[in-house]
Structures are given as structure tokens and as C-alpha cells.
Amino acid sequence: MAFWSLSSSLPLLGLLSLLLSHQTSLITTTNVRFAIVQKPIDQPEVANGPVGSIFSVFREAPAFRNGETCGSLATDRIHVAMTLDANYLRGTMAALLSILQHSTCPENVTFHFLWVRHEHEVFSSIKSTFPYLNFKVYIFNVHRVRGLISKSIRQALDQPLNYARIYLANLIPDEVKRVIYLDSDLVMVDDIAKLWKVDLGDKVLAAPEYCHANFTTYFTKTFWSDPYMPRTFEGRKPCYFNTGVMVMDVDKWRQGNYTKRVEDWMVVQKQKRIYQLGSMPPFLLVWAGNIMPIDHKWNQHGLGGDNIEGKCRSLHPGPISLLHWSGKGKPWLRLDSRKPCSVDHLWAPYDLYRSSRHSFEE
């Protein structure tokens, strides 16, 4: 079995042009260290007891190893948080592969997964696909948020796990001071250590900021006509940011009791309907205009189209470090339906699903 992938040694813009022209050949990676070792699934101990072995529907990923310049595994950890959902597991696997493949120090990356219940198949799939992955899983109690969720424009946005990021600082260990939160519908084409090292200054969050977007459209007329609610933005210039890619100072989050601040706006939403989307608007109400803006290359978002129809979208101009299929359309579904968008061919090389032939050649 030969492993094929996007080559991190090529200029990204040239690579995008190559893939978007629908050429069938892929670039062989020559500067990534890996070894494929078939390893049986152990009986790992988790909070709810041992997990049995199953045959994974995903291919085993390479075992990526640190380069010679990497620091200590004990002191130079990079913490990444994601949610685990069986419906999005194929996207999660691709995201994990992309992060590890492009990392200079993949063994330094620890993943923190949030899920709503213990699922043997999901846990075993992670273990069998990434036998050497450093990860921990945490149960997110959906009862904490279920009564706060209001109906949005798309049902997928109403799922409790979509709100787990609000409670991240309360779930991961106290010794974790900083974490990168990532959605499952993305791939990274740059070294995650660069994102990890961004300067947060005195801010709680860092993310790409989009001040050209019409910020007023994220809230209803009820919000803007209220004599008091718009005042929450006084003293700051509010801009849109996507909550699928964030660097978080979890210490400052805990100290500022930001979970409660987000929840308070969700209570208002239940009473007055002040926005149409799911978990993003309350983040904007708390932080818009008060985050550390970082380069747009770290979230080329919207590749899944809009939230209603999910129509194809093209790439934005400029350098790219992370591709994000936010919106209704997901690349694995469009590829399987044989109606992919051009940008979906950039996701395909990271697909580890056994029935696909995008990433491996038997």
C-alpha cells in the first residue's frame, strides 16, 4: 500500500491550481516522516469501561514522528480540541490526518475530544486509524445546554454538541492553559505550531476577523430596535469571526466566567429571538470587536456554501493554511454523490474512508 498526499514542500497556490484543474494524479510526499505499522486495537480503559475491538471502516494512518528540532513532549505540548460525532467522523479523520501530516512536531500535539455519550465504534475507529494518537475524551452533559437552544435556520446547528465549545474551558484539565478549537469539517495545510504560537496579548480569543461583512445581518430587527441590547457593542468595533477556528486562553476564560456570559445571551434569545443562527451569534455578542485578529489564511471558511442550499463557492484570494467547509455542503457527501464542488478535491487526499480511493492506492 502506498500513501499519497498533498505535498507540503510545494507552494500552496500552485498546488491549489493543480488540484482545481481536476488532474487525476496526486503529488507524492517526500518530506514527511512516517511508517505504516499494522497494530491490533487494545482494550483501552476509559471512563465508562473497556472498549472492545471492531473492524474500522477507515484505513490506518501513518505514524507521524517528530523532527530533530522538536522540544520536550512534557513542556512543548500543543492542545487541540474538537467534538466527536459519528455523523461527522469521516470529516474528523481527515482533519486529524491533515494536522499531523503538516506538523513539524506531530508527537507534541494532544487532542481533546468532546462527545455527548460514549460510543464504542467511534472510540475504536480513532484508536485503529491513529494507533499512536495522543488524545483524551470528555463527556459533554447536554442537559446543561438543551434548555438554552433555540431553533435556528438549519437543524444541524441546533444539535447540543454544536454548543460544546462554550463549555470547553470547564471540561479540559486545569493545567491546560491554551487550546486551539477546530471544527470537524476542515483540513490544515500548514504547521499547526504556527497557529499555536499566535500572540493573544490580553485577549481571550484569537481568530481571523472579517470586518467587511455586514455585521447587522447576524441579528434580527428585534435586537437592533431594542433600546438597550445594541449597547453591548459600545466602545468596540464589532466584526464577524467564525467560531470553527479559535485559539483560546482557557485560563482567562475561566477567570472571566465567559461560559455564563454566553449562556446569558442564549436566555435572551429564547425570550426575544434576537438572531437566526446557532451557537455563533452569542459568541459575537460577547467578543466581536474584542478578539485578537489573526491572518485570514487560518480560516478559508464558507467552502460548504450557505446554510440553506450549500451551493458551491470558490476560494478567496490570498495564502491558505486551513480550508474550512463551513455551511451546509460537506465534501465527503458531495464526493460520494458524484456532484463535488471544485474545492472538494482539496479535501479528498485526506479522506481515510476505506471505500474511497482518493488518498491511497491499493
Secondary structure as the mmCIF struct_conf table of DSSP 4:
data_model
#
loop_
_struct_conf.conf_type_id
_struct_conf.id
_struct_conf.beg_label_comp_id
_struct_conf.beg_label_asym_id
_struct_conf.beg_label_seq_id
_struct_conf.end_label_comp_id
_struct_conf.end_label_asym_id
_struct_conf.end_label_seq_id
STRN STRN1 ALA A 2 PHE A 3
TURN_TY1_P TURN_TY1_P1 SER A 8 SER A 9
BEND BEND1 LEU A 10 LEU A 10
HELX_RH_AL_P HELX_RH_AL_P1 LEU A 12 LEU A 20
TURN_TY1_P TURN_TY1_P2 SER A 21 HIS A 22
BEND BEND2 THR A 24 THR A 24
HELX_LH_PP_P HELX_LH_PP_P1 ILE A 27 THR A 29
BEND BEND3 ASN A 31 ASN A 31
STRN STRN2 GLU A 45 VAL A 46
TURN_TY1_P TURN_TY1_P3 ALA A 47 ASN A 48
STRN STRN3 GLY A 49 PRO A 50
BEND BEND4 VAL A 57 VAL A 57
STRN STRN4 PHE A 58 PHE A 58
HELX_LH_PP_P HELX_LH_PP_P2 ARG A 59 PRO A 62
TURN_TY1_P TURN_TY1_P4 GLU A 68 THR A 69
TURN_TY1_P TURN_TY1_P5 LEU A 73 THR A 75
BEND BEND5 ASP A 76 ASP A 76
STRN STRN5 ILE A 78 THR A 83
HELX_RH_3T_P HELX_RH_3T_P1 ALA A 86 TYR A 88
HELX_RH_AL_P HELX_RH_AL_P2 LEU A 89 GLN A 101
TURN_TY1_P TURN_TY1_P6 HIS A 102 HIS A 102
BEND BEND6 THR A 104 CYS A 105
HELX_RH_3T_P HELX_RH_3T_P2 PRO A 106 ASN A 108
STRN STRN6 VAL A 109 TRP A 115
BEND BEND7 VAL A 116 ARG A 117
HELX_RH_AL_P HELX_RH_AL_P3 HIS A 120 THR A 129
BEND BEND8 PHE A 130 PHE A 130
TURN_TY1_P TURN_TY1_P7 PRO A 131 TYR A 132
STRN STRN7 ASN A 134 ILE A 139
TURN_TY1_P TURN_TY1_P8 VAL A 142 VAL A 142
HELX_RH_AL_P HELX_RH_AL_P4 HIS A 143 ARG A 146
TURN_TY1_P TURN_TY1_P9 GLY A 147 LEU A 148
BEND BEND9 ILE A 153 ARG A 154
HELX_RH_3T_P HELX_RH_3T_P3 GLN A 155 ASP A 158
BEND BEND10 GLN A 159 GLN A 159
HELX_RH_3T_P HELX_RH_3T_P4 PRO A 160 TYR A 167
HELX_RH_AL_P HELX_RH_AL_P5 LEU A 168 LEU A 171
BEND BEND11 ILE A 172 ILE A 172
TURN_TY1_P TURN_TY1_P10 ASP A 174 GLU A 175
STRN STRN8 ARG A 178 LEU A 182
BEND BEND12 SER A 184 ASP A 185
STRN STRN9 LEU A 186 MET A 188
BEND BEND13 ASP A 190 ASP A 190
HELX_RH_AL_P HELX_RH_AL_P6 ILE A 192 TRP A 196
TURN_TY1_P TURN_TY1_P11 LYS A 197 LYS A 197
TURN_TY1_P TURN_TY1_P12 GLY A 201 ASP A 202
BEND BEND14 VAL A 204 VAL A 204
STRN STRN10 LEU A 205 TYR A 210
TURN_TY1_P TURN_TY1_P13 CYS A 211 HIS A 212
BEND BEND15 ALA A 213 ALA A 213
HELX_RH_3T_P HELX_RH_3T_P5 PHE A 215 TYR A 218
BEND BEND16 PHE A 219 PHE A 219
HELX_RH_AL_P HELX_RH_AL_P7 LYS A 221 SER A 225
BEND BEND17 ASP A 226 TYR A 228
HELX_RH_3T_P HELX_RH_3T_P6 MET A 229 PHE A 233
TURN_TY1_P TURN_TY1_P14 GLU A 234 GLY A 235
BEND BEND18 ARG A 236 ARG A 236
STRN STRN11 TYR A 240 PHE A 241
TURN_TY1_P TURN_TY1_P15 THR A 243 GLY A 244
STRN STRN12 VAL A 245 ASP A 249
HELX_RH_AL_P HELX_RH_AL_P8 VAL A 250 GLN A 255
TURN_TY1_P TURN_TY1_P16 GLY A 256 ASN A 257
HELX_RH_AL_P HELX_RH_AL_P9 TYR A 258 LYS A 272
BEND BEND19 GLN A 276 SER A 279
HELX_RH_AL_P HELX_RH_AL_P10 MET A 280 TRP A 287
TURN_TY1_P TURN_TY1_P17 ALA A 288 GLY A 289
BEND BEND20 ASN A 290 ILE A 291
STRN STRN13 MET A 292 ILE A 294
HELX_RH_3T_P HELX_RH_3T_P7 HIS A 296 TRP A 298
STRN STRN14 GLN A 300 GLN A 300
TURN_TY1_P TURN_TY1_P18 LEU A 303 GLY A 304
BEND BEND21 ASN A 307 GLU A 309
HELX_LH_PP_P HELX_LH_PP_P3 SER A 314 HIS A 316
BEND BEND22 PRO A 317 GLY A 318
BEND BEND23 SER A 321 SER A 321
STRN STRN15 LEU A 322 HIS A 324
BEND BEND24 GLY A 327 LYS A 328
HELX_RH_AL_P HELX_RH_AL_P11 PRO A 331 ASP A 336
TURN_TY1_P TURN_TY1_P19 SER A 337 ARG A 338
HELX_RH_3T_P HELX_RH_3T_P8 SER A 342 LEU A 346
TURN_TY1_P TURN_TY1_P20 TRP A 347 TRP A 347
HELX_RH_3T_P HELX_RH_3T_P9 ALA A 348 TYR A 350
STRN STRN16 TYR A 353 TYR A 353
TURN_TY1_P TURN_TY1_P21 ARG A 354 SER A 355
BEND BEND25 HIS A 358 SER A 359
STRN STRN17 PHE A 360 GLU A 361
#
